[in-house]
Amino acid sequence: MMTSRTLHVFGVAALSLALVGSGGSVHARRGPSEPLSAAAIDQVTCSEATPRRMTRAATFKAEVLLDRLDISPGIIDGKPGENVGKAIAAFQRSRGLAANGKLDRTTWDKLCESTNAPALIAYTITDDDVRGPFVPEIPRDLEGSVTGARQSFWRKNSIPARS
């Protein structure tokens, strides 16, 4: 019967072998990250069939389209995740589709109906962009100052403030 100490020694030995055999690092190996480029995103068209495995470029385009509809997918990075799934489900509900959070053909078609504008455009930063105005110092309570600014806006425009 093995004792706890024997198991511990065995575990340390196995970890040491893993370190030596992997060049000193113990990380799960991931497949190579799918490249994401403007060219790849531009090649994703709404008329094509939804691939069985959504490419990163297609996911990116879907995130942009959702964001343009004011359905936030979270960080627009072309990576599927919880926020993207929630955004897709919200979009599906808004269009009377089965809300499963998956970007299927029907959802893709409905999403593409929302716009014909490209997902990405070239933009040159102008002198006016660089000039500002910018806040000289970021407030310590940024969330509080945003809430205050929002309430101030609603007061100025005779709109009841939401909480």
N, C-alpha and C positions, 0 to 999 in steps of 0.2 A: 504494500500500500504506500503510495507517494504522500509525503508530508507537504505542508504548505511551503516550507523552505525549499524543498526539492523542486516544486512547481515554479517557485519564484526564480530559482537559478536557471531552470530550463527556459523560462520566458525571457530572461536577460540574455541568455545565449542565443536564442532565436532572433531577438531584436538586433543583437550585435552582428549576426550573420547577414541580416537584411541590410544593415547599414553598410557593411563592407561590400556586399554584392551590388548595392545600388549607387555606389560612389558617394556615400555619406548622407543621403537624404532619404527620408521615409515619407513619401507622398503617394497617394493613389494616382495611378497614371490615368490621365484623361486623354481622350482622343484629341487630335489637333483641332484648334478652334477654327470654325468656319470663317473665312475672311468676309469682312463687310466693307464694301466700297460703294461709292456713288454710282459707279458703272453697274455693279450688281443690282443695286436698288432700282436704277432706271430700267433694267431689263425685265423687272417683274411687271407684267401687264395685267390689267383686270380681265382681259378677254381670255387669258389662258386658264386651263383647268387648275384647280387647287392641287398642288402636289400632295402625295400621301404623307410625306414628311415635310412639313413647312420649312423652307430654307430660312436662314437668318435674315436675308434681304426681304423676303415676303413678310416675315413677322415684323420687321422694321416698318415696312410700308403700311401694314395693318395698324401698327401703333400710331403712326402719323395720322392716318385717316380717322382713327378713333379720337385722337387728341383734337383734331379739327372740328369734330362734332361735340366737343366739350365733354367727352367721356374719357377721363384720364386713365391711361394705361400704366402710369408710373414713369419710370425712367425709360426713355425711348432709346433702346439699345439693340433691338432685334433678338433679344433673348426671351424665350417663353418663361413665364413665372406666374406667381399668384395674382399680382395686380393686373397683368394682361388678361388672364382668365376671367377675373371679375369684370373687367371692362368689356370683354367680348360678351359675357353673359348679360351685362346691362344693355349693351347694344341689341343683343338678340331679343331681350324682353321688350325693348322700345320698338322693335319691328314686328312683334308678334310671332317670333320664332321660338323654337324649343331652346331654353336657356341652359345649355350645357357647358358654356365657356370654351368650346372648341371652335376653331376657325375652319368650319366645313365649307363645302362649295356654296351652299345656299347663303350662309353668312357672308362669305367672301363677295358674292354677287351683290348682295344688299349693301355691303360696305362700299363697294366700288361705285354703286349708283349715287353715292353721296357727293362725289367730286370727279372731275376729269383733270384736275390740276396735278402736276408732278409732285411726288413726295419731297423731292429736294430741288432747290433752286440755287443758282450762284448769286452771291451777294457780296458786294464790295463795301467794306466799312468806310463810312464817310467821315469828314472832319466834324460834322455835327454829332455823329454817333460818339466820337471820342471826347468831344467838348462837354457832354453831360446834359443836364445837370446831374450831379451825383451828390449823395449825402456825405458831408465831410467826415462824419464818424458814425459807425454803425451803433445803434442804441443797444444797451445791455439787454433790454427786454424787447426784442424785435417783434415777437408775437403780440405783445401788448400794444406796441406802437402801431402795428398794422391794424389791430382791432380798433384802436382809437381813431386812426385815419379813416377807416371804413365808416365808423359811426359819424365822424365829422362830415364825410361825403354825403351820407344819407340825410343828416340834418340840413345841410346846405341845399339839398335837392328835394326837400320835403318828402322824403321816403322814410317810412318807419324802419328803424334799425332792427336788423335780425341779430339774434345771438348765436 
